[in-house]
Amino acid sequence: MTGQLEQQADALGSHGALLGLDLGDKTIGVAVCDPARMVATPVETIRRRKFTIDATRLQELAAERNAVGYILGLPLNMDGSEGPRVQSTRAFARNLSNIQTLPVAFWDERMSTMAMERELISLDTSRAKRAEKIDEMAATFILQGAIDRLRSL
């Protein structure tokens, strides 16, 4: 079951850890929030290989953290329109929903990577360290926005 965050709010429930995902072509940034859904924190960056391998790792992370759902960053164009990356993200979500039962919701991720890049630069993080951490930091930014919104519903 997939859909926009507001549509999936009931399926996600009011408490329980959520995994936030920033899907890239080569990596998947992963973040998690606490069961009370107050704070999102980075978990890891998965190097993408095949869908089944990537999905298995996500399921492992969800089980380890007793996650009750996934929040996927939806890479809309700046004007709000959908391009090929959105189609790819929606396909990933459909495939993930076909092999597991946790709900999947989308959250607008526009500017998440840029915001985290600026934050890491302001912290004087080296270019190599930024490249290593940017995807999981973007996932954290996405998840924090989503849990903040869920609390206001």
C-alpha positions as CSV (number, residue, x, y, z in Angstrom):
1,M,0.0,0.0,0.0
2,T,1.6,3.3,-1.1
3,G,0.5,6.9,-1.3
4,Q,1.1,10.5,-0.2
5,L,1.8,11.0,3.5
6,E,-1.6,12.4,4.3
7,Q,-3.3,9.5,2.6
8,Q,-1.2,7.0,4.4
9,A,-1.4,8.6,7.9
10,D,-3.9,6.1,9.2
11,A,-1.9,3.1,7.9
12,L,1.2,4.5,9.5
13,G,-0.5,4.9,12.8
14,S,0.4,7.5,15.5
15,H,3.5,5.9,16.9
16,G,6.3,3.4,16.0
17,A,9.6,3.9,14.3
18,L,9.6,4.8,10.6
19,L,12.4,4.4,8.0
20,G,13.0,7.4,5.8
21,L,14.6,6.7,2.4
22,D,16.4,8.9,-0.1
23,L,16.5,6.9,-3.3
24,G,19.3,7.7,-5.7
25,D,20.6,6.0,-8.8
26,K,23.6,4.5,-7.0
27,T,22.6,4.7,-3.3
28,I,19.8,4.6,-0.9
29,G,20.1,6.9,2.1
30,V,18.4,5.5,5.2
31,A,17.2,7.2,8.4
32,V,15.0,6.2,11.3
33,C,12.9,8.0,13.8
34,D,12.2,7.0,17.4
35,P,8.9,5.3,18.2
36,A,7.5,8.6,19.5
37,R,8.3,10.2,16.1
38,M,10.1,13.2,17.5
39,V,13.6,12.9,16.0
40,A,15.0,11.4,12.8
41,T,18.6,10.1,12.8
42,P,20.8,8.8,10.0
43,V,21.3,5.1,9.8
44,E,23.3,4.1,6.7
45,T,23.8,4.5,3.0
46,I,23.1,1.4,0.9
47,R,25.0,1.0,-2.3
48,R,22.4,-0.1,-4.8
49,R,22.8,-3.4,-6.6
50,K,19.7,-5.3,-7.5
51,F,16.2,-4.5,-6.2
52,T,15.9,-7.8,-4.2
53,I,19.2,-7.3,-2.5
54,D,18.4,-3.7,-1.7
55,A,14.9,-4.6,-0.5
56,T,16.2,-7.4,1.7
57,R,18.6,-4.9,3.4
58,L,15.7,-2.5,4.0
59,Q,13.6,-5.2,5.5
60,E,16.4,-6.2,7.8
61,L,16.8,-2.6,8.9
62,A,13.0,-2.3,9.4
63,A,13.0,-5.5,11.5
64,E,16.0,-4.4,13.6
65,R,14.3,-1.2,14.5
66,N,10.7,-2.5,14.7
67,A,9.7,0.0,12.0
68,V,6.0,0.3,11.2
69,G,6.4,1.9,7.8
70,Y,8.6,3.6,5.2
71,I,8.7,7.2,4.1
72,L,10.2,7.7,0.6
73,G,11.4,11.0,-0.6
74,L,9.5,11.9,-3.8
75,P,11.9,13.9,-6.1
76,L,9.4,16.3,-7.7
77,N,10.6,18.9,-10.1
78,M,10.9,22.4,-8.7
79,D,7.6,23.4,-10.3
80,G,5.9,20.4,-8.7
81,S,5.6,18.3,-11.8
82,E,6.7,14.7,-12.0
83,G,9.7,13.5,-14.1
84,P,11.5,10.2,-14.6
85,R,12.9,10.1,-11.1
86,V,9.5,10.3,-9.6
87,Q,8.3,7.4,-11.8
88,S,11.4,5.4,-10.7
89,T,10.6,6.1,-7.0
90,R,7.0,5.1,-7.4
91,A,8.0,1.9,-9.1
92,F,10.5,1.1,-6.3
93,A,7.6,1.7,-3.8
94,R,5.2,-0.5,-5.7
95,N,7.9,-3.3,-5.8
96,L,8.6,-2.9,-2.1
97,S,4.9,-3.1,-1.2
98,N,4.6,-6.3,-3.3
99,I,7.1,-8.1,-1.1
100,Q,6.3,-6.8,2.4
101,T,3.3,-5.5,4.4
102,L,4.6,-2.3,5.9
103,P,2.9,0.9,4.4
104,V,4.9,3.1,2.2
105,A,4.3,6.9,2.0
106,F,5.8,9.6,-0.1
107,W,7.1,13.0,1.1
108,D,8.2,15.8,-1.1
109,E,12.0,15.8,-1.0
110,R,12.7,18.9,-3.1
111,M,15.8,20.6,-1.7
112,S,16.6,17.9,0.8
113,T,20.0,17.1,-0.6
114,M,20.9,20.7,-1.1
115,A,19.9,21.6,2.4
116,M,22.0,18.8,3.9
117,E,24.9,19.7,1.7
118,R,24.8,23.3,3.0
119,E,24.5,22.0,6.6
120,L,27.5,19.7,6.2
121,I,29.6,22.5,4.6
122,S,28.7,24.8,7.5
123,L,30.0,22.2,9.9
124,D,33.2,22.2,7.9
125,T,32.8,18.6,6.8
126,S,35.4,17.5,4.3
127,R,34.2,16.8,0.7
128,A,34.9,13.1,1.1
129,K,33.0,12.8,4.3
130,R,30.1,14.8,2.8
131,A,29.9,12.4,-0.2
132,E,29.9,9.5,2.2
133,K,27.1,10.9,4.5
134,I,24.9,13.1,2.2
135,D,22.4,10.4,1.3
136,E,21.6,9.3,4.8
137,M,21.5,13.0,5.9
138,A,19.0,13.7,3.1
139,A,16.9,10.7,4.3
140,T,17.0,12.2,7.8
141,F,15.8,15.6,6.4
142,I,13.0,13.8,4.5
143,L,11.9,11.8,7.5
144,Q,12.0,14.7,9.9
145,G,9.8,16.7,7.6
146,A,7.4,13.8,7.4
147,I,7.1,13.1,11.1
148,D,6.7,16.8,11.8
149,R,3.8,16.8,9.4
150,L,2.3,13.6,10.8
151,R,2.3,15.1,14.3
152,S,0.2,18.1,13.0
153,L,-2.5,15.9,11.4
